[in-house]
């Protein structure tokens, strides 16, 4: 059987392509709505802050409470997905978070806003790790970054399209007696409920139960995934011991800490970019223009994510494909903070997101590089829980420093330095641990580990 340059047989490649055509576009759509609902509060704050008396610090707390509650329910949610199946559990998540997100339109002050955002966090917990876990059922390790980029690209798409859409919706202020920010939560929250219902009819839990694959295609996919996992576990680089000891192993902790800084960076950009840009511009700048400018960094990242994921998979390189972009992204935040002109500051914001967003899908392949297959679900959730702590910490730091200093210079310096620390932490992870995976050999699929 002829082998492809990717290391997979022609039959395997054909089966993976069929899977991708079936599920990736739908997962992308689900993830777009997810990030739209998660970050639209950043735009709502442009007018909600004055109406409800929400200061920058209170706004930071609303984001922090969301992330804390999300983190608390993260691992239980992923375990529930394994128990009840992806189709049922992902549908439950989307329906409940859509209702909770739209319910944020009922906020009457800081306390109710923080409470409602906590409910959104509880409802949404485990969604992205659940999607990542779902893809581990369908793809081997060195096909997964390409597959994950298919929905990781959802964040820049959601932030780009959502920035423009949110700016327009804010202009509905007064329609039917409702403020523009209330319309924002309602209009952008309800699609999640509709898609949650559709999940029940469209997704299949695992290859073994998929009626749209032939028997041979199911065997090929399951065989490739099983062989990949077995060979990684036999390689000697996988952590062993109790589940707790594996989660707190040196390399898993280093990867999770680096991921902490990366997600803190995303939380800062996703929630605060509209307000940072507003501070750079004239006070009378229309909201639609703020939305258009906010979309710029993410439009650029849309092009970079699939290219970088494919490059990393093709060359079986995770180490430098993570460290270098994170270092450049951290410098982007420092440029945004210290540049002498608004255009250069904007260029810094674009650089920060353009180089860090493509790294995201690569991080989600790492737990399966250091943990046995039985611990993948918990490992992915554990890493993302650490990341959500970063997502909860960074926006609060920005809000507190914004109120204390009256500007965004100090907050952006802190975030930039944090991302640079994340790149430095990754230097402590053995390169061969992330560069392994083996190439397929004729008649055998994946070969044993071949660390570099």
C-alpha positions as CSV (number, residue, x, y, z in Angstrom):
1,X,0.0,0.0,0.0
2,X,1.6,3.3,-1.1
3,X,2.5,5.8,1.7
4,X,1.8,9.5,1.4
5,X,4.4,12.2,2.3
6,X,2.3,12.8,5.5
7,X,3.1,9.4,6.8
8,X,-0.4,8.0,6.3
9,X,-1.5,5.5,3.7
10,X,-3.7,6.6,0.8
11,X,-6.6,4.7,2.3
12,X,-6.1,6.4,5.7
13,X,-5.9,9.8,4.1
14,X,-9.1,9.2,2.1
15,X,-10.9,8.1,5.3
16,X,-9.7,11.2,7.2
17,X,-10.7,13.5,4.4
18,X,-14.2,12.0,4.5
19,X,-14.4,12.5,8.2
20,X,-13.2,16.1,7.9
21,X,-15.8,16.9,5.2
22,X,-18.5,15.5,7.5
23,X,-17.8,17.0,10.9
24,X,-15.2,19.9,10.7
25,X,-17.5,22.5,9.1
26,X,-20.1,21.8,11.7
27,X,-17.7,21.9,14.6
28,X,-16.3,25.2,13.2
29,X,-19.8,26.7,13.3
30,X,-20.4,25.5,16.9
31,X,-17.1,27.0,18.0
32,X,-17.8,30.4,16.2
33,X,-21.0,30.8,18.1
34,X,-19.2,29.8,21.3
35,X,-16.6,32.5,21.1
36,X,-19.1,35.0,19.9
37,X,-21.1,34.5,23.1
38,X,-18.1,34.3,25.3
39,X,-16.5,37.6,24.2
40,X,-19.5,39.8,23.2
41,X,-19.5,41.2,26.7
42,X,-16.5,43.3,25.6
43,X,-18.6,45.2,23.2
44,X,-21.6,45.3,25.4
45,X,-19.4,47.1,28.0
46,X,-19.0,50.1,25.6
47,X,-22.5,51.2,26.5
48,X,-23.5,48.8,29.3
49,X,-20.9,50.3,31.6
50,X,-22.5,53.7,31.8
51,X,-26.0,52.4,32.1
52,X,-25.3,49.9,34.9
53,X,-22.4,51.5,36.6
54,X,-20.0,48.8,35.6
55,X,-16.4,50.1,36.1
56,X,-13.3,48.5,34.4
57,X,-12.6,46.6,37.6
58,X,-16.2,45.3,37.9
59,X,-16.1,44.3,34.2
60,X,-12.9,42.4,34.9
61,X,-14.6,40.6,37.7
62,X,-17.5,39.6,35.5
63,X,-15.0,38.0,33.1
64,X,-13.1,36.4,36.0
65,X,-16.2,34.9,37.6
66,X,-17.1,33.4,34.2
67,X,-13.7,31.8,33.9
68,X,-13.5,30.6,37.5
69,X,-16.9,28.8,37.3
70,X,-16.0,27.4,33.9
71,X,-12.7,26.0,35.4
72,X,-14.5,24.4,38.3
73,X,-16.9,22.5,36.0
74,X,-14.3,21.7,33.3
75,X,-13.1,18.3,34.3
76,X,-16.5,17.0,35.5
77,X,-17.9,18.1,32.1
78,X,-15.3,16.2,30.1
79,X,-15.9,13.1,32.2
80,X,-19.6,13.5,31.6
81,X,-19.0,13.7,27.9
82,X,-17.2,10.3,28.0
83,X,-20.1,8.8,30.0
84,X,-23.1,10.2,28.1
85,X,-21.4,10.6,24.6
86,X,-20.4,13.7,22.7
87,X,-23.6,14.1,20.8
88,X,-25.8,14.4,23.9
89,X,-23.4,16.3,26.2
90,X,-22.3,18.9,23.6
91,X,-26.0,19.5,22.8
92,X,-26.7,20.0,26.5
93,X,-23.8,22.5,26.8
94,X,-24.9,24.6,23.8
95,X,-28.6,24.8,24.7
96,X,-28.0,25.8,28.4
97,X,-25.2,28.3,27.6
98,X,-27.3,29.9,24.8
99,X,-30.2,30.5,27.2
100,X,-27.8,31.8,29.9
101,X,-26.0,34.1,27.5
102,X,-29.2,35.6,26.2
103,X,-30.3,35.9,29.8
104,X,-27.4,38.4,30.4
105,X,-29.8,41.0,28.8
106,X,-31.7,40.9,32.1
107,X,-28.7,42.4,34.1
108,X,-29.7,45.4,36.2
109,X,-26.4,46.2,37.9
110,X,-22.9,44.9,38.7
111,X,-24.0,42.1,41.0
112,X,-26.6,40.7,38.7
113,X,-24.2,40.9,35.7
114,X,-21.5,39.0,37.6
115,X,-24.1,36.4,38.7
116,X,-25.4,35.9,35.2
117,X,-21.9,35.6,33.7
118,X,-21.2,32.9,36.3
119,X,-24.2,31.0,35.1
120,X,-22.9,31.2,31.5
121,X,-19.5,29.8,32.7
122,X,-21.2,26.9,34.4
123,X,-23.3,26.1,31.4
124,X,-20.5,26.4,28.9
125,X,-17.8,24.5,30.9
126,X,-16.1,21.8,29.0
127,X,-17.2,22.8,25.5
128,X,-13.9,23.4,23.8
129,X,-12.0,20.6,25.6
130,X,-15.0,18.4,24.7
131,X,-14.5,19.2,21.1
132,X,-10.8,18.5,21.4
133,X,-11.6,15.2,23.1
134,X,-14.1,14.4,20.4
135,X,-11.5,14.8,17.7
136,X,-9.2,12.3,19.5
137,X,-11.8,9.7,18.6
138,X,-11.5,10.4,14.9
139,X,-7.8,11.4,14.2
140,X,-4.3,10.2,15.2
141,X,-1.9,12.6,16.9
142,X,-0.2,13.9,13.7
143,X,-3.4,14.6,11.9
144,X,-5.0,16.3,14.9
145,X,-3.5,19.8,14.7
146,X,-4.8,20.1,11.1
147,X,-8.2,18.9,12.2
148,X,-8.2,21.1,15.3
149,X,-7.3,24.2,13.3
150,X,-10.6,23.6,11.5
151,X,-12.4,24.8,14.7
152,X,-9.6,26.7,16.4
153,X,-9.9,29.2,13.5
154,X,-13.3,29.8,14.9
155,X,-12.0,32.3,17.5
156,X,-10.5,34.8,15.1
157,X,-13.6,34.3,12.8
158,X,-15.9,34.9,15.7
159,X,-14.0,37.9,16.9
160,X,-13.6,39.4,13.5
161,X,-17.3,38.9,12.4
162,X,-18.6,39.4,15.9
163,X,-16.7,42.7,16.2
164,X,-18.5,44.0,13.1
165,X,-21.8,42.5,14.0
166,X,-21.7,43.7,17.6
167,X,-20.9,47.2,16.5
168,X,-24.0,47.2,14.3
169,X,-26.2,45.7,17.0
170,X,-25.2,48.3,19.5
171,X,-26.7,50.8,17.1
172,X,-30.1,49.3,17.7
173,X,-30.2,51.2,21.0
174,X,-33.8,52.1,21.9
175,X,-35.4,49.6,19.5
176,X,-38.6,48.2,21.2
177,X,-37.5,50.1,24.3
178,X,-34.3,47.9,24.8
179,X,-30.7,49.1,25.1
180,X,-28.3,48.1,22.3
181,X,-26.3,46.0,24.7
182,X,-29.4,44.0,25.7
183,X,-30.1,43.3,22.0
184,X,-26.5,42.2,21.7
185,X,-26.9,39.4,24.3
186,X,-30.3,38.3,22.9
187,X,-29.4,38.2,19.2
188,X,-26.0,36.5,19.7
189,X,-27.2,34.0,22.4
190,X,-30.2,32.3,20.8
191,X,-28.3,30.7,17.8
192,X,-26.5,28.4,20.3
193,X,-29.9,27.0,21.4
194,X,-30.8,26.2,17.8
195,X,-27.4,24.6,17.0
196,X,-27.5,22.6,20.3
197,X,-30.7,20.9,19.0
198,X,-29.2,20.2,15.6
199,X,-26.2,18.4,17.3
200,X,-28.6,15.7,18.4
201,X,-29.4,14.9,14.7
202,X,-26.1,15.5,13.0
203,X,-23.1,14.4,15.1
204,X,-22.0,10.8,15.7
205,X,-20.3,9.9,19.0
206,X,-17.5,7.7,17.5
207,X,-16.4,6.1,14.2
208,X,-17.9,2.7,15.3
209,X,-21.4,4.1,15.4
210,X,-21.2,6.3,12.3
211,X,-23.6,5.2,9.5
212,X,-22.1,7.6,7.0
213,X,-18.8,5.6,7.0
214,X,-18.4,2.2,5.3
215,X,-17.3,-0.7,7.5
216,X,-13.8,-0.6,6.0
217,X,-13.5,3.1,6.6
218,X,-14.5,2.6,10.3
219,X,-11.9,-0.1,10.6
220,X,-9.2,2.1,9.0
221,X,-9.9,5.1,11.3
222,X,-10.2,3.1,14.5
223,X,-7.1,1.2,13.6
224,X,-5.0,4.3,13.0
225,X,-6.1,6.0,16.2
226,X,-5.6,2.9,18.3
227,X,-2.1,2.1,16.7
228,X,-1.0,5.7,17.3
229,X,-2.0,5.7,21.0
230,X,-0.5,2.2,21.6
231,X,2.9,3.2,20.0
232,X,3.1,6.4,22.0
233,X,2.4,4.6,25.2
234,X,5.2,2.0,24.4
235,X,7.7,4.7,23.5
236,X,8.8,5.5,27.0
237,X,7.9,9.2,26.9
238,X,4.4,8.9,28.2
239,X,3.8,9.7,31.9
240,X,2.9,6.7,34.1
241,X,1.5,6.2,37.5
242,X,-1.8,7.3,39.2
243,X,-3.9,9.8,37.3
244,X,-3.1,12.5,39.8
245,X,0.7,11.9,39.5
246,X,0.4,12.0,35.7
247,X,-1.5,15.3,35.7
248,X,1.1,16.8,38.1
249,X,4.1,15.4,36.3
250,X,6.9,17.9,35.4
251,X,6.2,18.1,31.7
252,X,2.4,18.3,32.0
253,X,2.7,21.1,34.5
254,X,5.2,23.0,32.3
255,X,2.9,22.7,29.3
256,X,-0.1,23.8,31.3
257,X,1.7,26.8,32.8
258,X,2.7,28.0,29.3
259,X,-0.8,27.5,28.2
260,X,-1.9,29.6,31.2
261,X,-0.1,32.6,29.7
262,X,-1.4,31.9,26.2
263,X,-5.0,31.9,27.3
264,X,-4.5,34.9,29.5
265,X,-3.3,36.6,26.3
266,X,-6.5,35.5,24.5
267,X,-8.7,36.7,27.3
268,X,-7.1,40.1,27.3
269,X,-7.4,40.5,23.6
270,X,-10.9,39.1,23.2
271,X,-12.5,41.0,26.0
272,X,-10.5,44.3,26.0
273,X,-9.5,45.0,22.4
274,X,-12.7,47.1,21.7
275,X,-12.0,49.3,24.8
276,X,-8.3,49.5,24.1
277,X,-9.0,50.7,20.6
278,X,-11.7,53.1,21.9
279,X,-9.1,54.6,24.1
280,X,-6.7,55.1,21.2
281,X,-9.3,56.8,19.0
282,X,-11.5,59.9,19.2
283,X,-14.3,59.9,21.7
284,X,-16.9,60.4,18.9
285,X,-15.7,57.4,16.8
286,X,-18.8,55.4,15.6
287,X,-19.2,52.0,17.2
288,X,-19.2,50.3,13.8
289,X,-15.7,51.6,13.1
290,X,-14.5,50.4,16.5
291,X,-15.9,47.0,15.5
292,X,-14.2,47.1,12.1
293,X,-10.8,47.9,13.6
294,X,-11.3,45.3,16.3
295,X,-11.7,42.6,13.6
296,X,-8.3,43.4,12.0
297,X,-6.0,41.3,14.2
298,X,-8.3,38.3,13.9
299,X,-8.8,38.6,10.1
300,X,-5.0,38.3,9.8
301,X,-4.9,35.3,12.2
302,X,-7.6,33.4,10.1
303,X,-5.0,33.0,7.3
304,X,-2.2,32.0,9.7
305,X,-3.9,29.3,11.8
306,X,-4.4,26.6,9.1
307,X,-1.0,27.2,7.6
308,X,0.9,26.9,10.9
309,X,-1.1,23.8,12.0
310,X,-0.4,22.1,8.7
311,X,3.3,23.1,8.9
312,X,3.6,21.7,12.4
313,X,1.9,18.4,11.5
314,X,3.9,17.9,8.3
315,X,7.3,18.5,9.9
316,X,6.2,16.8,13.2
317,X,7.4,19.9,15.0
318,X,5.6,21.3,18.1
319,X,8.5,22.8,20.1
320,X,9.7,25.7,18.0
321,X,6.3,26.1,16.4
322,X,5.0,27.1,19.8
323,X,8.0,29.0,21.3
324,X,8.8,31.4,18.5
325,X,5.3,32.6,17.8
326,X,4.7,33.1,21.5
327,X,7.8,35.2,21.9
328,X,6.9,37.4,18.9
329,X,3.3,37.8,20.2
330,X,4.6,38.9,23.6
331,X,6.7,41.5,21.9
332,X,3.6,42.6,20.0
333,X,1.9,43.5,23.3
334,X,4.9,45.6,24.3
335,X,4.8,47.4,21.0
336,X,1.1,48.1,21.5
337,X,1.9,49.5,25.0
338,X,5.0,51.6,24.2
339,X,4.8,52.7,20.6
340,X,4.6,56.5,20.1
341,X,1.7,56.5,17.7
342,X,-1.7,54.9,17.3
343,X,-0.9,53.2,14.0
344,X,2.1,51.5,15.6
345,X,0.1,50.5,18.7
346,X,-2.5,49.0,16.4
347,X,0.3,47.1,14.6
348,X,1.4,45.7,17.9
349,X,-2.1,44.5,18.7
350,X,-2.3,42.8,15.3
351,X,1.1,41.1,15.9
352,X,0.1,39.8,19.3
353,X,-2.9,37.9,18.0
354,X,-1.5,37.0,14.6
355,X,1.4,35.0,16.1
356,X,-0.3,33.6,19.2
357,X,-3.6,32.4,17.9
358,X,-2.0,29.7,15.6
359,X,-0.2,28.2,18.6
360,X,-3.5,27.3,20.3
361,X,-4.4,24.2,18.3
362,X,-0.8,22.9,18.8
363,X,-1.2,23.1,22.6
364,X,-4.3,20.9,22.5
365,X,-2.2,18.1,20.9
366,X,0.3,18.0,23.8
367,X,-1.6,16.2,26.5
368,X,-1.8,13.1,24.2
369,X,2.0,13.5,23.8
370,X,2.7,13.1,27.5
371,X,-0.2,11.1,28.9
372,X,-1.6,7.6,28.1
373,X,-4.8,7.3,26.1
374,X,-6.8,6.6,29.3
375,X,-5.9,10.0,30.7
376,X,-6.4,12.1,27.5
377,X,-9.9,13.4,28.6
378,X,-8.7,14.4,32.0
379,X,-5.4,15.8,30.7
380,X,-7.1,18.0,28.1
381,X,-9.5,19.3,30.7
382,X,-6.7,19.8,33.3
383,X,-4.6,21.9,30.9
384,X,-7.6,23.9,29.8
385,X,-8.6,24.4,33.5
386,X,-5.2,25.9,34.1
387,X,-5.7,28.0,31.0
388,X,-9.0,29.2,32.2
389,X,-7.3,30.4,35.4
390,X,-5.2,32.5,33.1
391,X,-8.3,33.7,31.3
392,X,-9.8,34.7,34.6
393,X,-6.7,36.4,36.0
394,X,-5.6,38.5,33.0
395,X,-8.8,40.5,32.3
396,X,-9.1,41.3,36.1
397,X,-5.5,42.5,36.1
398,X,-6.2,44.7,33.1
399,X,-9.4,46.1,34.6
400,X,-7.7,46.9,38.0
401,X,-4.6,48.5,36.4
402,X,-6.8,50.4,34.0
403,X,-8.7,52.0,36.9
404,X,-5.5,52.5,38.9
405,X,-3.5,54.1,36.1
406,X,-6.1,55.6,33.9
407,X,-4.8,53.9,30.8
408,X,-3.9,50.6,29.1
409,X,-0.1,51.0,28.9
410,X,0.7,49.2,32.2
411,X,-1.9,46.4,31.6
412,X,-0.5,45.6,28.1
413,X,3.1,45.5,29.4
414,X,2.0,42.9,32.0
415,X,0.3,40.7,29.4
416,X,3.3,41.0,27.0
417,X,5.7,40.0,29.7
418,X,3.5,37.1,30.7
419,X,3.4,35.7,27.2
420,X,7.2,36.0,27.0
421,X,7.4,34.0,30.3
422,X,5.2,31.3,28.7
423,X,7.6,31.0,25.8
424,X,10.5,30.7,28.2
425,X,8.6,28.0,30.2
426,X,8.2,25.9,27.0
427,X,12.0,25.9,26.6
428,X,12.1,23.7,29.7
429,X,10.1,20.9,28.1
430,X,12.2,18.3,26.3
431,X,12.0,18.9,22.6
432,X,11.9,15.2,21.7
433,X,8.8,14.8,23.8
434,X,6.9,17.0,21.4
435,X,8.7,16.2,18.2
436,X,8.1,12.5,18.4
437,X,5.2,10.5,17.0
438,X,6.9,8.5,14.4
439,X,6.3,8.3,10.7
440,X,4.3,5.6,9.0
441,X,6.2,2.9,7.3
442,X,4.9,0.7,4.4
443,X,2.4,-1.8,5.7
444,X,2.6,-0.7,9.3
445,X,1.1,2.8,9.5
446,X,2.8,4.6,12.4
447,X,6.3,3.4,13.4
448,X,7.7,3.5,16.8
449,X,8.8,6.8,18.3
450,X,11.7,8.4,16.7
451,X,12.7,11.3,18.9
452,X,14.8,14.1,17.6
